[in-house]
């Protein structure tokens, strides 16, 4: 029984080592390196896109929370930054009557 167990363990280890060796050899061929570089390029592009999307979402969230102009619209055309015209005499910007 012991010899059979050790034979099976040795055969399994040899098969595993052969498969891993073939994969390693394939990885260092020209086609294998091209595949890996292509996968690296795709992964970098996906990371860049996700970071840009997260950045845009966070910026929109911050703009909304701070009450700024929504993202993508010129800041001079709307929001709190646009001048509403001259302030009437005798009043202040907070809406209270002046005491002059």
C-alpha positions as CSV (number, residue, x, y, z in Angstrom):
1,X,0.0,0.0,0.0
2,X,2.8,2.4,0.8
3,X,4.6,1.9,-2.4
4,X,1.4,2.6,-4.4
5,X,0.8,5.8,-2.5
6,X,4.3,7.0,-3.1
7,X,4.1,6.0,-6.8
8,X,0.9,8.0,-7.2
9,X,2.3,11.0,-5.3
10,X,5.5,11.0,-7.5
11,X,3.5,10.6,-10.7
12,X,1.2,13.5,-9.7
13,X,4.1,15.7,-8.9
14,X,5.8,14.9,-12.2
15,X,2.7,15.7,-14.2
16,X,2.3,19.0,-12.3
17,X,5.9,19.9,-12.9
18,X,5.6,19.1,-16.6
19,X,2.5,21.2,-17.0
20,X,4.0,24.2,-15.2
21,X,7.2,23.8,-17.2
22,X,5.3,23.9,-20.5
23,X,3.4,27.0,-19.4
24,X,6.6,28.7,-18.4
25,X,8.2,27.8,-21.7
26,X,5.2,29.1,-23.6
27,X,5.3,32.4,-21.7
28,X,8.8,33.1,-22.9
29,X,8.2,32.6,-26.6
30,X,7.6,35.5,-28.9
31,X,3.8,34.9,-29.1
32,X,3.6,34.4,-25.3
33,X,5.4,37.7,-24.6
34,X,3.1,39.5,-27.1
35,X,0.1,38.1,-25.4
36,X,1.3,39.2,-22.0
37,X,2.2,42.7,-23.2
38,X,-1.2,42.9,-24.9
39,X,-2.9,41.9,-21.6
40,X,-0.8,44.4,-19.7
41,X,-1.9,47.2,-22.1
42,X,-5.6,46.2,-21.8
43,X,-5.3,46.2,-18.0
44,X,-3.6,49.6,-17.9
45,X,-6.3,51.0,-20.2
46,X,-9.0,49.6,-18.0
47,X,-7.4,51.0,-14.9
48,X,-7.0,54.4,-16.5
49,X,-10.7,54.5,-17.5
50,X,-11.9,53.4,-14.1
51,X,-9.7,56.0,-12.3
52,X,-11.0,58.7,-14.7
53,X,-14.6,57.6,-14.1
54,X,-14.1,57.6,-10.3
55,X,-12.5,61.0,-10.5
56,X,-15.4,62.5,-12.5
57,X,-17.9,61.0,-10.1
58,X,-16.1,62.3,-7.0
59,X,-15.7,65.8,-8.6
60,X,-19.4,65.9,-9.4
61,X,-20.3,64.8,-5.9
62,X,-18.0,67.5,-4.4
63,X,-19.4,70.2,-6.7
64,X,-22.9,69.2,-5.7
65,X,-22.1,69.2,-2.0
66,X,-20.4,72.6,-2.2
67,X,-23.1,74.1,-4.4
68,X,-20.8,74.9,-7.3
69,X,-21.6,74.9,-11.0
70,X,-22.2,71.4,-12.3
71,X,-19.3,69.7,-14.0
72,X,-19.1,70.4,-17.8
73,X,-20.8,73.8,-17.8
74,X,-18.8,77.0,-18.1
75,X,-18.4,78.7,-14.7
76,X,-19.3,82.1,-16.1
77,X,-22.7,81.2,-17.3
78,X,-24.5,80.1,-14.2
79,X,-24.5,79.3,-10.5
80,X,-23.4,81.6,-7.7
81,X,-20.5,83.0,-9.7
82,X,-22.7,85.0,-12.1
83,X,-23.3,88.6,-11.1
84,X,-27.0,89.3,-10.6
85,X,-26.6,93.0,-11.4
86,X,-26.0,96.0,-9.2
87,X,-27.0,95.8,-5.6
88,X,-29.8,98.2,-4.8
89,X,-28.9,101.2,-2.6
90,X,-29.8,100.7,1.0
91,X,-29.7,96.9,1.0
92,X,-26.9,94.4,1.6
93,X,-26.0,91.2,-0.1
94,X,-27.6,89.0,2.7
95,X,-31.1,90.4,2.0
96,X,-31.4,92.6,5.1
97,X,-32.3,96.3,4.8
98,X,-29.4,98.7,5.4
99,X,-29.6,101.0,8.4
100,X,-28.0,104.0,6.7
